[in-house]
Structures are given as structure tokens and as C-alpha cells.
Amino acid sequence: MNKLQKEVDNLIKEFGGYWKPFEMLAAVIEELGELSDEMLKFEKVKGEGSIEELEEEFGDLMFALFCIANYYGIDIEKALSNSISKYRNRDKSRWQ
């Protein structure tokens, strides 16, 4: 488990343990909605967006995703590396 995943794991265990999988998925959806709201402020209302708020919501979403990954024993770095390879190979001529 990488450093950040371990830090999330330690905090969750300190708080009493992981929620049920679909409760954690609901948290991901909630955080994605909050990230979307912050992004809309940049697009719809000029000058209303805040990078700090956007960064906070992005972090909250990542935290929720890390919780699910930890629950299932998924290495986030490996999963992302695999996805990067997949997109690199699958889409290599897509943008030419």
C-alpha cells in the first residue's frame, strides 16, 4: 500500500473502520457533485471560482476513492498506471 493509501487507512481505522461499500460509493458520488459545483463556478459565474475550493473538493473525492480502494485491497498507483498504459495504447492515434 502506498504512503497516501496507508495514511487514509490509518485515519479510517482510527475513526472506527470503513463504511459498507455502497455507503462509500455514495460518498464518492456526493464528493463528485461537490467538485462539479465548484467547476461550474468557473464556467458559469466569472470570478466566482476558487482554486482552493476546487482543490479541497478534488482532495475529498480522492479520499473517498482511496477508501474504496483500501476496502478492496486495490493499489491505487498500480490501478492508475494500468489505466495510463491502457489509454496510451488504445488511443495512441486517436488525437492525430
N, C-alpha and C positions, 0 to 999 in steps of 0.2 A: 504494500500500500504506500503510495507516495506521501510526501510530507503534509500537503494540504488535506488529503483524504483522511490521514491519520488524525490531524487536528480536529476536523469535523467529527470524526468517530469518537474521539476523546470527549468532546463537548457534549455530544448527544448522549453518551453513556453517563456523563456527569449529571445530565438532566433527567436520567431515568430510562433511557433506551429509545429505540426507534419506534415510530408510529407504524401502523399497518400499511402495507404497500399502497393501497388506493387512497389512504389519507395523505401519504407523501406525494402521490400523483396530484391530488387536489391542491397541495401546497405549490407544486410546480406550476400548475395552471393559474393559480392566484398570482404568483410572482411574475409569470409571463404577462398577465393582464396589467400588472402594475408597471412593468417595463414598457409595455405597449403604450400606456397612458403617458409616460414620460417622453417617449419617442414622438408621440403625436403633438406634444407641446412644441417641439422643434419644427414640425411640419405645418401645423395649423395656426399657431399663435406665435408670430415672430417675436423673439426676445424673451419668451416665457420658458424656454427650455433651460435646464441646468445640467451641466456635465456632472456635477457632484451627485445630483439626484439620479441621473441616468446610471452612473457608476454604482450607486448604492443598490438600485433595483437589479442591475446586472449581477452584482455580488449575491444578492438574495436568491436570485434564480439559480446561480451556480451552486450555492449552498444546498438548496432543495434537490438539485440534480445529484450532488455528491452524496446526499443522504440515501437516495435510491440506489446509487452505485454501490455504496458501502453495504447496504442491506443485502444486496445480491452478490457481493464479493467481486464486483467488476472493477478492474483497474482503469480509471478514467484516462490516464495518459496512454495506455495501450489502446483503449477504445478510440480515442481521438486520432492517434497515429494510424490506426487501421482505416478510419474514415478518410483521412487526408490521402492515404495511398489509393483508396477506392476512387475518390474524386479525381485524383491526378491521372489515374489510368482510364477511367470511364469517360472523363470529359476533356482529355488532352487536346482534341481537335475541335471541340465544341465552340470555342470562342475565337476561332481564326476566321 
